[in-house]
Amino acid sequence: MIMKLDNQLFDKIQKQAEASPRRSINYDLITSAEDSSQRMLNVLMCDTVIPIHRHTETSETVVVCRGAIREEFYDDQGHKTEEFILRAGGKCPAIQVPKGVFHTSVCLEDGSVIFEAKDGVYKPISPEDVL
């Protein structure tokens, strides 16, 4: 089945994010239980809090489809090392987060929509992978 990833879908998911206590919604795009990757839309509000974390088994691709975020990177002691503004349609709408690097996303516009992709099936992040 073809699924359009358009503003109509983004608006629908944004309403769920606005009503969520987390102020964000992950919309899963995998197509079957046999799918060996993680693909999702993540709709964020400006007051969404994403803990600084890392993925020890995969890199992560982040593409801003609507709105803007600031992607921040940290060393193992929790010191910010770099940050990048990602904006839909802008000079840099996407970034590749290397495996094992601490990072977070900060929403700059309510209703920002990001596409995220990672290798492998979903595994919860362990406590030592959160700063």
FIDO-732552 format. One line per field, with one value per residue: residue number from 1; residue in three letters; y, x, z of N, C-alpha, C, O in turn. Coordinates in steps of 0.1 Angstrom, whole numbers, padded with zeros to 4 digits. Layout:
BEGIN
num <- (NUM	...);
residuo <- (ALA	...);
nc2 <- (Y	...);
nc1 <- (X	...);
nc3 <- (Z	...);
cac2 <- (Y	...);
cac1 <- (X	...);
cac3 <- (Z	...);
cc2 <- (Y	...);
cc1 <- (X	...);
cc3 <- (Z	...);
oc2 <- (Y	...);
oc1 <- (X	...);
oc3 <- (Z	...);
This chain:
BEGIN
num <- (1	2	3	4	5	6	7	8	9	10	11	12	13	14	15	16	17	18	19	20	21	22	23	24	25	26	27	28	29	30	31	32	33	34	35	36	37	38	39	40	41	42	43	44	45	46	47	48	49	50	51	52	53	54	55	56	57	58	59	60	61	62	63	64	65	66	67	68	69	70	71	72	73	74	75	76	77	78	79	80	81	82	83	84	85	86	87	88	89	90	91	92	93	94	95	96	97	98	99	100	101	102	103	104	105	106	107	108	109	110	111	112	113	114	115	116	117	118	119	120	121	122	123	124	125	126	127	128	129	130	131);
residuo <- (MET	ILE	MET	LYS	LEU	ASP	ASN	GLN	LEU	PHE	ASP	LYS	ILE	GLN	LYS	GLN	ALA	GLU	ALA	SER	PRO	ARG	ARG	SER	ILE	ASN	TYR	ASP	LEU	ILE	THR	SER	ALA	GLU	ASP	SER	SER	GLN	ARG	MET	LEU	ASN	VAL	LEU	MET	CYS	ASP	THR	VAL	ILE	PRO	ILE	HIS	ARG	HIS	THR	GLU	THR	SER	GLU	THR	VAL	VAL	VAL	CYS	ARG	GLY	ALA	ILE	ARG	GLU	GLU	PHE	TYR	ASP	ASP	GLN	GLY	HIS	LYS	THR	GLU	GLU	PHE	ILE	LEU	ARG	ALA	GLY	GLY	LYS	CYS	PRO	ALA	ILE	GLN	VAL	PRO	LYS	GLY	VAL	PHE	HIS	THR	SER	VAL	CYS	LEU	GLU	ASP	GLY	SER	VAL	ILE	PHE	GLU	ALA	LYS	ASP	GLY	VAL	TYR	LYS	PRO	ILE	SER	PRO	GLU	ASP	VAL	LEU);
nc2 <- (-0012	0022	0050	0083	0108	0135	0169	0167	0142	0149	0171	0156	0139	0159	0169	0149	0149	0174	0169	0150	0141	0140	0157	0151	0128	0096	0082	0052	0037	0012	-0018	-0044	-0072	-0085	-0066	-0052	-0027	0006	0030	0061	0088	0117	0139	0170	0194	0227	0226	0200	0175	0159	0135	0136	0113	0082	0059	0027	0007	0015	0040	0071	0085	0117	0136	0167	0173	0192	0224	0232	0221	0220	0202	0187	0179	0159	0152	0124	0133	0150	0175	0200	0197	0203	0219	0220	0237	0224	0227	0224	0224	0241	0251	0230	0204	0179	0153	0130	0110	0098	0064	0057	0083	0109	0127	0151	0164	0196	0212	0238	0250	0248	0218	0207	0183	0153	0129	0098	0073	0042	0014	-0020	-0038	-0022	-0014	-0007	0022	0019	0027	0036	0048	0072	0106);
nc1 <- (0008	0006	0018	0014	0036	0028	0016	-0010	-0009	0011	-0002	-0022	-0008	0005	-0016	-0019	0006	0004	-0015	-0003	0014	0041	0046	0053	0052	0059	0057	0054	0069	0075	0068	0063	0065	0088	0105	0137	0147	0146	0122	0108	0084	0088	0071	0074	0071	0078	0083	0090	0110	0139	0159	0195	0213	0226	0232	0244	0246	0240	0241	0223	0200	0187	0162	0147	0115	0095	0094	0118	0148	0173	0202	0221	0254	0274	0302	0315	0314	0294	0297	0288	0297	0292	0268	0240	0218	0189	0167	0137	0138	0159	0195	0207	0190	0192	0209	0236	0239	0266	0273	0273	0276	0268	0238	0211	0179	0165	0135	0127	0105	0071	0054	0073	0085	0103	0121	0133	0158	0172	0195	0186	0163	0140	0154	0152	0168	0195	0202	0229	0233	0222	0226);
nc3 <- (0000	-0008	0008	0013	0024	0035	0040	0050	0064	0082	0096	0109	0126	0141	0156	0174	0187	0200	0219	0234	0265	0264	0243	0218	0190	0178	0147	0133	0105	0096	0078	0083	0106	0101	0092	0091	0099	0113	0108	0110	0115	0133	0152	0166	0193	0204	0232	0236	0251	0245	0257	0261	0243	0230	0203	0203	0185	0159	0133	0128	0107	0102	0089	0082	0075	0078	0092	0118	0135	0161	0160	0184	0196	0218	0241	0259	0285	0287	0276	0253	0219	0192	0171	0149	0128	0114	0087	0070	0036	0037	0037	0050	0054	0066	0085	0094	0121	0138	0148	0183	0192	0215	0214	0208	0198	0194	0192	0171	0159	0164	0157	0140	0118	0116	0098	0107	0106	0113	0117	0121	0143	0167	0198	0232	0246	0267	0302	0305	0282	0281	0289);
cac2 <- (0000	0034	0060	0096	0115	0148	0178	0162	0133	0157	0178	0146	0135	0170	0170	0139	0155	0186	0163	0141	0146	0141	0168	0146	0115	0088	0075	0041	0035	-0001	-0024	-0058	-0076	-0089	-0054	-0052	-0014	0015	0042	0068	0102	0122	0153	0177	0207	0235	0222	0186	0173	0146	0133	0134	0099	0076	0046	0020	-0003	0020	0054	0075	0096	0126	0145	0176	0174	0204	0231	0233	0216	0221	0189	0190	0167	0160	0142	0114	0140	0159	0189	0202	0198	0209	0219	0223	0240	0217	0233	0218	0233	0250	0247	0217	0198	0165	0150	0116	0109	0086	0054	0059	0097	0115	0138	0154	0173	0206	0217	0253	0254	0238	0209	0202	0169	0148	0115	0092	0060	0035	0000	-0030	-0036	-0013	-0018	0005	0027	0015	0039	0041	0055	0085	0115);
cac1 <- (0000	0013	0015	0020	0041	0025	0012	-0022	-0005	0018	-0011	-0029	0001	0008	-0026	-0016	0017	-0001	-0023	0005	0021	0055	0046	0059	0046	0066	0048	0061	0068	0079	0057	0059	0073	0101	0113	0149	0152	0136	0119	0096	0082	0087	0065	0079	0066	0089	0086	0094	0123	0145	0172	0208	0214	0234	0228	0256	0247	0236	0241	0209	0197	0176	0158	0136	0105	0087	0099	0133	0154	0188	0208	0233	0263	0280	0312	0311	0313	0282	0300	0284	0308	0288	0253	0236	0203	0183	0155	0131	0140	0171	0208	0210	0178	0194	0222	0238	0245	0274	0270	0280	0278	0257	0231	0197	0172	0158	0126	0127	0092	0060	0049	0084	0084	0115	0121	0144	0161	0183	0196	0181	0150	0140	0158	0152	0181	0199	0205	0242	0234	0215	0234);
cac3 <- (0000	-0009	0019	0011	0036	0031	0050	0055	0074	0092	0104	0117	0136	0149	0166	0185	0195	0208	0230	0242	0276	0259	0233	0205	0186	0168	0138	0128	0091	0092	0071	0087	0118	0095	0088	0099	0101	0120	0100	0116	0115	0147	0152	0178	0197	0210	0246	0236	0257	0241	0265	0254	0242	0219	0198	0203	0175	0146	0131	0127	0097	0106	0078	0086	0065	0080	0104	0120	0147	0163	0164	0193	0198	0231	0244	0269	0298	0286	0271	0239	0210	0180	0169	0136	0125	0103	0084	0058	0024	0039	0032	0056	0060	0072	0091	0097	0134	0139	0159	0196	0196	0222	0207	0210	0189	0200	0183	0170	0154	0168	0146	0132	0114	0112	0094	0114	0101	0120	0113	0131	0150	0178	0211	0241	0250	0281	0311	0303	0269	0283	0298);
cc2 <- (0012	0044	0073	0103	0130	0157	0174	0152	0140	0164	0168	0142	0146	0172	0160	0143	0166	0180	0154	0148	0148	0153	0164	0132	0109	0080	0065	0039	0021	-0008	-0038	-0061	-0081	-0078	-0053	-0038	-0006	0027	0048	0082	0106	0136	0159	0190	0214	0231	0207	0185	0159	0145	0132	0119	0095	0063	0038	0010	0002	0035	0058	0086	0104	0136	0154	0177	0187	0211	0231	0227	0221	0208	0192	0177	0170	0149	0134	0121	0149	0173	0189	0204	0204	0210	0224	0226	0232	0223	0227	0228	0242	0244	0233	0211	0184	0163	0135	0116	0097	0077	0058	0074	0102	0126	0140	0163	0183	0212	0232	0259	0244	0231	0205	0187	0164	0133	0109	0077	0054	0020	-0009	-0028	-0028	-0020	-0006	0009	0024	0027	0044	0049	0068	0094	0122);
cc1 <- (0009	0009	0022	0024	0040	0020	-0001	-0019	0002	0009	-0019	-0020	0004	-0003	-0024	-0005	0013	-0008	-0015	0013	0036	0057	0053	0052	0056	0056	0056	0059	0072	0066	0054	0068	0087	0110	0125	0155	0142	0135	0107	0096	0082	0082	0068	0073	0078	0093	0088	0108	0128	0158	0184	0211	0223	0229	0242	0258	0243	0239	0226	0209	0185	0174	0146	0127	0096	0092	0114	0136	0168	0193	0221	0240	0271	0291	0307	0309	0301	0285	0295	0296	0305	0273	0251	0221	0199	0170	0150	0133	0152	0184	0212	0198	0180	0208	0223	0245	0253	0271	0279	0281	0266	0251	0217	0192	0164	0148	0126	0113	0081	0056	0060	0083	0098	0113	0134	0146	0173	0183	0190	0168	0151	0145	0158	0166	0184	0203	0219	0244	0226	0224	0224);
cc3 <- (0000	0002	0015	0024	0033	0042	0057	0066	0085	0102	0114	0128	0146	0160	0178	0193	0204	0220	0239	0253	0272	0249	0221	0202	0176	0160	0130	0113	0087	0087	0075	0099	0113	0091	0097	0100	0109	0111	0107	0113	0130	0146	0166	0180	0203	0224	0247	0242	0252	0249	0256	0254	0231	0215	0196	0192	0161	0145	0129	0116	0102	0094	0083	0074	0066	0093	0105	0134	0149	0168	0172	0195	0211	0232	0255	0283	0298	0282	0256	0230	0197	0180	0155	0135	0113	0100	0071	0047	0026	0034	0038	0062	0067	0077	0094	0111	0135	0150	0171	0200	0203	0215	0212	0199	0197	0190	0183	0165	0158	0155	0136	0130	0110	0108	0100	0108	0109	0115	0124	0136	0162	0191	0220	0244	0265	0289	0308	0290	0269	0293	0307);
oc2 <- (0013	0045	0073	0103	0136	0152	0176	0152	0137	0164	0171	0141	0144	0175	0163	0141	0166	0186	0150	0159	0157	0157	0172	0126	0115	0073	0068	0039	0018	-0005	-0043	-0054	-0082	-0080	-0054	-0036	-0011	0034	0042	0089	0099	0145	0153	0197	0207	0232	0202	0192	0149	0153	0127	0114	0103	0056	0042	0005	-0006	0042	0049	0096	0098	0143	0148	0183	0192	0204	0231	0228	0224	0203	0199	0167	0181	0139	0136	0115	0156	0181	0181	0212	0211	0203	0232	0219	0234	0223	0226	0240	0250	0234	0226	0214	0179	0171	0128	0122	0086	0081	0061	0076	0100	0135	0132	0169	0179	0217	0238	0271	0232	0236	0201	0180	0169	0126	0115	0070	0061	0015	-0005	-0017	-0026	-0031	0004	0001	0026	0037	0057	0055	0074	0089	0130);
oc1 <- (0018	-0003	0034	0016	0050	0018	-0003	-0024	0000	0011	-0021	-0025	0006	0000	-0027	-0005	0017	-0007	-0019	0017	0043	0068	0059	0046	0061	0047	0064	0047	0072	0055	0043	0078	0096	0122	0124	0167	0130	0144	0097	0106	0075	0089	0065	0070	0088	0104	0088	0117	0122	0167	0183	0211	0228	0222	0250	0268	0244	0239	0217	0217	0175	0183	0136	0131	0092	0095	0121	0128	0175	0188	0229	0235	0275	0291	0296	0303	0299	0276	0299	0305	0313	0266	0259	0213	0205	0161	0157	0129	0155	0184	0219	0195	0170	0217	0213	0256	0248	0266	0290	0288	0254	0258	0211	0200	0157	0153	0125	0111	0083	0054	0057	0080	0104	0105	0145	0136	0183	0173	0191	0162	0162	0140	0164	0175	0175	0207	0221	0254	0223	0228	0228);
oc3 <- (0008	0004	0014	0034	0029	0054	0069	0077	0097	0114	0125	0140	0158	0171	0189	0205	0216	0231	0250	0252	0278	0247	0214	0211	0167	0165	0121	0109	0075	0090	0071	0102	0121	0087	0109	0102	0111	0108	0109	0110	0138	0141	0176	0171	0207	0229	0258	0239	0256	0247	0245	0265	0223	0223	0187	0189	0151	0155	0129	0117	0105	0090	0087	0064	0055	0102	0095	0143	0139	0178	0166	0197	0214	0226	0260	0292	0308	0283	0248	0233	0191	0187	0149	0141	0102	0109	0061	0049	0017	0027	0031	0074	0073	0074	0096	0112	0133	0161	0170	0210	0199	0209	0220	0192	0207	0180	0193	0166	0155	0144	0125	0139	0100	0114	0099	0106	0110	0111	0136	0135	0168	0194	0217	0245	0273	0283	0310	0287	0259	0303	0315);
